[in-house]
Amino acid sequence: MKIQGQIIDIRNRRIYAGEITVENKKIISIMEKNHNVKNYIMPGFIDAHIHIESSMLVPSEFAKIAVLHGTVATISDPHEIANVLGTAGVYYMIENSKKVPLKFHFGAPSCVPATSFESAGAIIDSDGIKELLASPDIYYLAEMMNYPGVLLNEEEVLKKIQWAKHFNKPVDGHAPGLRGEAVQKYISAGISTDHECFTFEEAEEKLSLGMKVIIREGSAAKNFEALIDLLPKYFENMMFCSDDKHPDDLIINHINSLCARAVAKGIDIFKVLQAACVNPVNHYKMDVGLLKVNDAADFIVVEDLVDFKVKQTYINGELVAEDGESFIKHTPFETPNNFNITSKEISDFKVSGSGSKIRVIEALEGQLITNEIHHQSLIVDGKIVSDTENDILKMAVVNRYQDTKPAIAFIKNFGLKKGAIASSVAHDCHNIVVLGTSDEEICNAVNLIIKNTGGVCAVNGSESKMLPLPVAGIMSDKNGWETGKLYQEIDAMAKELGSNLKAPFMTLSFMALLVIPDLKLSDKGLFSGNSFSFVDLEII
């Protein structure tokens, strides 16, 4: 097979007319050759940190859509399914991914559960990490979210890092806002990357200390604008990632759109493409070609270097997508799950109050971090209820693994004026997270999730919309387009109920993530990420 075009040589900073010859999945020659073909041939895009589960698709279905955007490989942390099913969930993702050409590179989830302050479906200790890292299918130790454990020299945490060093595999970081001596100690433990930087100054400090910074632009957390101006100086040590990308967003774009935005800012094309295509391969020792002779024939053909409209995607010399059509076929897959609770009563969501002020989670648009604010509680018949006039809504987290009493909190900035929304996609333990305008609506939403053994829903009286997620309670058994359509309908209903957030369900899914400050809610109670301890709802 011979392909002609304008060849982009990132390493030597050249663009020239040429021809690529592919045989037996490899590039056997790259020659300069005069022709009139205007399309550009370049290495494929790589998402340097993504939880495939957050697309609500299994890997084989994710691949169908990703290749349309020129994505040929991912660095994938199966942390979400591991919190539900343990190492069996990791192996499920690996085996499913092998059914398709896209090159998934999975890590060993380092924090299952992320903390001891929440209930997960499984635990992966250092022995489990050793078993995973010994596998050639595992490429790295995934994000070390327990940064307090690193700073406090917790034995089990340090053992996991040591096993990664033993197998000569990199360690990913997760330390939002960590600065000064604390971040120096964190890096010195052997942690090489961070995708959680949300300010220019934080990212620059980490880069100056030798850490690689991954610019994240997902469905909820969007840090591109805050960090992109670092790329011209630090292009050799930066990458792009989605972290979490919902199916409707994935249908629209992937890493290709970040390259277009970076180029539009006037950043050198070769620096942009080094971050998007080359740096992940080198850092993680990925099995991905970089448009060199004897490399695997992994490359894409794009129409221009402005919008990066993808004409063709090749993986191992196989044409997997062309002009908006994916050639990856559906393959059957199993639907393992771990939902072990019975339906709830309205009374389960009632909480008594004294009429004092309460701690309220302040959700922030485009961020995973939250603030703690204080607000006067609204009391009806001795119970604290949602205060829709002030946009203070009741929120609950319901343990999905065993029947226990729901944990209750209050949250601001979701804006619902009626109804409720709920999801079993709730990082990282994937218990049920719900918020609504009344206890009855909250209870109805939770029971709809339980009935379907997982999913995302919106309810308002007798009206409801539901996206079932039968695979571990976090992924669909449908293809990406069907899943994306259903998700869009539920997202639209949430906005009809009053939410003005761009991605209300994605934002909701992070409100139980204790390792990102400040105020969050687990199934065990209200939690401060700053003090790393439980706090009372009422301020007495």
Solvent accessible surface area in square Angstrom, and as a share of the most:
residue,aa,sasa,rsa
1,M,101,0.45
2,K,132,0.56
3,I,19,0.10
4,Q,60,0.27
5,G,0,0.00
6,Q,37,0.16
7,I,3,0.02
8,I,1,0.00
9,D,31,0.16
10,I,12,0.06
11,R,179,0.65
12,N,84,0.43
13,R,119,0.43
14,R,101,0.37
15,I,71,0.36
16,Y,34,0.13
17,A,26,0.20
18,G,0,0.00
19,E,17,0.07
20,I,0,0.00
21,T,12,0.07
22,V,10,0.06
23,E,90,0.40
24,N,141,0.72
25,K,130,0.55
26,K,99,0.42
27,I,0,0.00
28,I,78,0.40
29,S,29,0.19
30,I,39,0.20
31,M,118,0.53
32,E,109,0.49
33,K,93,0.39
34,N,147,0.75
35,H,40,0.18
36,N,137,0.70
37,V,50,0.29
38,K,154,0.65
39,N,43,0.22
40,Y,53,0.20
41,I,0,0.00
42,M,0,0.00
43,P,4,0.02
44,G,2,0.02
45,F,0,0.00
46,I,0,0.00
47,D,0,0.00
48,A,0,0.00
49,H,0,0.00
50,I,0,0.00
51,H,9,0.04
52,I,1,0.00
53,E,3,0.01
54,S,1,0.00
55,S,1,0.00
56,M,1,0.00
57,L,0,0.00
58,V,0,0.00
59,P,0,0.00
60,S,2,0.01
61,E,1,0.01
62,F,0,0.00
63,A,0,0.00
64,K,19,0.08
65,I,1,0.00
66,A,0,0.00
67,V,0,0.00
68,L,31,0.15
69,H,16,0.07
70,G,0,0.00
71,T,0,0.00
72,V,0,0.00
73,A,0,0.00
74,T,0,0.00
75,I,0,0.00
76,S,0,0.00
77,D,1,0.00
78,P,0,0.00
79,H,1,0.00
80,E,2,0.01
81,I,0,0.00
82,A,0,0.00
83,N,0,0.00
84,V,0,0.00
85,L,41,0.20
86,G,5,0.05
87,T,37,0.22
88,A,68,0.53
89,G,0,0.00
90,V,0,0.00
91,Y,79,0.30
92,Y,34,0.13
93,M,0,0.00
94,I,7,0.04
95,E,100,0.45
96,N,4,0.02
97,S,10,0.06
98,K,116,0.49
99,K,96,0.41
100,V,14,0.08
101,P,37,0.23
102,L,4,0.02
103,K,22,0.09
104,F,22,0.09
105,H,3,0.01
106,F,3,0.01
107,G,0,0.00
108,A,0,0.00
109,P,0,0.00
110,S,2,0.01
111,C,6,0.04
112,V,3,0.02
113,P,32,0.20
114,A,3,0.02
115,T,12,0.07
116,S,88,0.57
117,F,56,0.23
118,E,12,0.05
119,S,19,0.12
120,A,25,0.19
121,G,27,0.26
122,A,23,0.18
123,I,137,0.70
124,I,4,0.02
125,D,66,0.34
126,S,7,0.04
127,D,103,0.54
128,G,12,0.12
129,I,0,0.00
130,K,87,0.37
131,E,91,0.41
132,L,0,0.00
133,L,0,0.00
134,A,59,0.46
135,S,22,0.14
136,P,117,0.74
137,D,48,0.25
138,I,1,0.00
139,Y,55,0.21
140,Y,0,0.00
141,L,0,0.00
142,A,0,0.00
143,E,5,0.02
144,M,1,0.00
145,M,4,0.02
146,N,28,0.14
147,Y,24,0.09
148,P,26,0.16
149,G,0,0.00
150,V,2,0.01
151,L,41,0.21
152,L,129,0.64
153,N,86,0.44
154,E,75,0.34
155,E,125,0.56
156,E,69,0.31
157,V,10,0.06
158,L,54,0.27
159,K,89,0.38
160,K,17,0.07
161,I,1,0.01
162,Q,99,0.44
163,W,64,0.22
164,A,0,0.00
165,K,97,0.41
166,H,124,0.55
167,F,57,0.24
168,N,108,0.55
169,K,41,0.17
170,P,23,0.14
171,V,3,0.02
172,D,0,0.00
173,G,0,0.00
174,H,3,0.01
175,A,0,0.00
176,P,8,0.05
177,G,35,0.33
178,L,21,0.11
179,R,105,0.38
180,G,30,0.29
181,E,150,0.67
182,A,33,0.26
183,V,0,0.00
184,Q,89,0.39
185,K,79,0.34
186,Y,0,0.00
187,I,29,0.15
188,S,87,0.56
189,A,21,0.16
190,G,31,0.29
191,I,3,0.01
192,S,29,0.18
193,T,0,0.00
194,D,0,0.00
195,H,1,0.01
196,E,4,0.02
197,C,0,0.00
198,F,51,0.21
199,T,50,0.29
200,F,71,0.29
201,E,102,0.46
202,E,2,0.01
203,A,0,0.00
204,E,57,0.25
205,E,37,0.16
206,K,0,0.00
207,L,12,0.06
208,S,77,0.50
209,L,68,0.34
210,G,59,0.57
211,M,1,0.00
212,K,47,0.20
213,V,0,0.00
214,I,1,0.00
215,I,0,0.00
216,R,8,0.03
217,E,23,0.10
218,G,4,0.04
219,S,5,0.03
220,A,6,0.05
221,A,5,0.04
222,K,82,0.35
223,N,1,0.01
224,F,0,0.00
225,E,104,0.47
226,A,42,0.33
227,L,1,0.00
228,I,1,0.01
229,D,98,0.51
230,L,4,0.02
231,L,0,0.00
232,P,52,0.33
233,K,146,0.62
234,Y,34,0.13
235,F,42,0.18
236,E,107,0.48
237,N,55,0.28
238,M,0,0.00
239,M,0,0.00
240,F,0,0.00
241,C,0,0.00
242,S,3,0.02
243,D,5,0.03
244,D,7,0.04
245,K,15,0.06
246,H,3,0.01
247,P,0,0.00
248,D,20,0.11
249,D,42,0.22
250,L,0,0.00
251,I,56,0.28
252,I,118,0.60
253,N,44,0.23
254,H,4,0.02
255,I,1,0.00
256,N,18,0.09
257,S,26,0.17
258,L,8,0.04
259,C,0,0.00
260,A,19,0.15
261,R,81,0.30
262,A,0,0.00
263,V,33,0.19
264,A,88,0.68
265,K,95,0.40
266,G,66,0.64
267,I,16,0.08
268,D,50,0.26
269,I,33,0.17
270,F,25,0.10
271,K,45,0.19
272,V,0,0.00
273,L,0,0.00
274,Q,37,0.17
275,A,0,0.00
276,A,0,0.00
277,C,0,0.00
278,V,23,0.13
279,N,8,0.04
280,P,0,0.00
281,V,13,0.08
282,N,96,0.49
283,H,29,0.13
284,Y,1,0.01
285,K,127,0.54
286,M,13,0.06
287,D,88,0.46
288,V,14,0.08
289,G,2,0.02
290,L,27,0.14
291,L,15,0.07
292,K,80,0.34
293,V,70,0.40
294,N,110,0.56
295,D,30,0.16
296,A,17,0.13
297,A,0,0.00
298,D,0,0.00
299,F,0,0.00
300,I,0,0.00
301,V,6,0.04
302,V,0,0.00
303,E,76,0.34
304,D,39,0.20
305,L,27,0.14
306,V,98,0.56
307,D,93,0.48
308,F,0,0.00
309,K,119,0.51
310,V,16,0.09
311,K,53,0.22
312,Q,36,0.16
313,T,0,0.00
314,Y,11,0.04
315,I,0,0.00
316,N,51,0.26
317,G,16,0.15
318,E,91,0.41
319,L,54,0.27
320,V,1,0.00
321,A,2,0.02
322,E,55,0.25
323,D,94,0.49
324,G,60,0.58
325,E,103,0.46
326,S,27,0.17
327,F,68,0.28
328,I,14,0.07
329,K,154,0.65
330,H,104,0.47
331,T,34,0.20
332,P,107,0.67
333,F,36,0.15
334,E,132,0.59
335,T,65,0.38
336,P,41,0.25
337,N,52,0.26
338,N,31,0.16
339,F,29,0.12
340,N,91,0.46
341,I,17,0.09
342,T,91,0.53
343,S,71,0.46
344,K,17,0.07
345,E,114,0.51
346,I,70,0.36
347,S,71,0.46
348,D,39,0.20
349,F,0,0.00
350,K,86,0.36
351,V,35,0.20
352,S,74,0.48
353,G,18,0.18
354,S,81,0.52
355,G,27,0.26
356,S,29,0.19
357,K,104,0.44
358,I,2,0.01
359,R,50,0.18
360,V,0,0.00
361,I,1,0.00
362,E,36,0.16
363,A,0,0.00
364,L,43,0.21
365,E,84,0.38
366,G,13,0.13
367,Q,48,0.22
368,L,6,0.03
369,I,35,0.18
370,T,4,0.02
371,N,64,0.33
372,E,55,0.24
373,I,48,0.24
374,H,95,0.42
375,H,48,0.21
376,Q,91,0.40
377,S,11,0.07
378,L,76,0.38
379,I,59,0.30
380,V,75,0.43
381,D,135,0.70
382,G,39,0.37
383,K,68,0.29
384,I,0,0.00
385,V,36,0.21
386,S,12,0.08
387,D,15,0.08
388,T,42,0.24
389,E,159,0.71
390,N,65,0.33
391,D,26,0.14
392,I,4,0.02
393,L,0,0.00
394,K,2,0.01
395,M,0,0.00
396,A,0,0.00
397,V,1,0.01
398,V,0,0.00
399,N,4,0.02
400,R,0,0.00
401,Y,26,0.10
402,Q,105,0.47
403,D,76,0.39
404,T,59,0.34
405,K,141,0.60
406,P,7,0.04
407,A,10,0.08
408,I,24,0.12
409,A,0,0.00
410,F,1,0.00
411,I,0,0.00
412,K,56,0.24
413,N,45,0.23
414,F,0,0.00
415,G,10,0.09
416,L,0,0.00
417,K,126,0.53
418,K,97,0.41
419,G,1,0.01
420,A,0,0.00
421,I,0,0.00
422,A,0,0.00
423,S,2,0.01
424,S,0,0.00
425,V,3,0.02
426,A,2,0.02
427,H,3,0.01
428,D,5,0.03
429,C,4,0.02
430,H,2,0.01
431,N,7,0.03
432,I,0,0.00
433,V,0,0.00
434,V,0,0.00
435,L,0,0.00
436,G,0,0.00
437,T,26,0.15
438,S,46,0.30
439,D,15,0.08
440,E,99,0.44
441,E,24,0.11
442,I,0,0.00
443,C,6,0.03
444,N,61,0.31
445,A,0,0.00
446,V,0,0.00
447,N,38,0.20
448,L,38,0.19
449,I,0,0.00
450,I,18,0.09
451,K,166,0.70
452,N,44,0.22
453,T,58,0.34
454,G,0,0.00
455,G,0,0.00
456,V,0,0.00
457,C,0,0.00
458,A,0,0.00
459,V,6,0.03
460,N,39,0.20
461,G,51,0.49
462,S,125,0.81
463,E,85,0.38
464,S,59,0.38
465,K,74,0.31
466,M,35,0.15
467,L,1,0.01
468,P,53,0.34
469,L,0,0.00
470,P,30,0.19
471,V,0,0.00
472,A,0,0.00
473,G,0,0.00
474,I,1,0.00
475,M,0,0.00
476,S,1,0.00
477,D,59,0.31
478,K,93,0.39
479,N,45,0.23
480,G,0,0.00
481,W,104,0.36
482,E,87,0.39
483,T,0,0.00
484,G,0,0.00
485,K,125,0.53
486,L,60,0.30
487,Y,4,0.02
488,Q,93,0.41
489,E,61,0.28
490,I,1,0.00
491,D,17,0.09
492,A,46,0.35
493,M,2,0.01
494,A,0,0.00
495,K,80,0.34
496,E,124,0.55
497,L,4,0.02
498,G,27,0.26
499,S,6,0.04
500,N,123,0.63
501,L,7,0.04
502,K,147,0.62
503,A,15,0.12
504,P,0,0.00
505,F,3,0.01
506,M,0,0.00
507,T,5,0.03
508,L,0,0.00
509,S,1,0.00
510,F,7,0.03
511,M,1,0.00
512,A,8,0.07
513,L,8,0.04
514,L,1,0.00
515,V,2,0.01
516,I,1,0.00
517,P,24,0.15
518,D,17,0.09
519,L,0,0.00
520,K,0,0.00
521,L,0,0.00
522,S,2,0.01
523,D,13,0.07
524,K,109,0.46
525,G,16,0.16
526,L,9,0.04
527,F,0,0.00
528,S,7,0.05
529,G,8,0.07
530,N,112,0.57
531,S,70,0.45
532,F,50,0.21
533,S,44,0.29
534,F,85,0.35
535,V,36,0.21
536,D,107,0.55
537,L,26,0.13
538,E,36,0.16
539,I,53,0.27
540,I,175,0.89
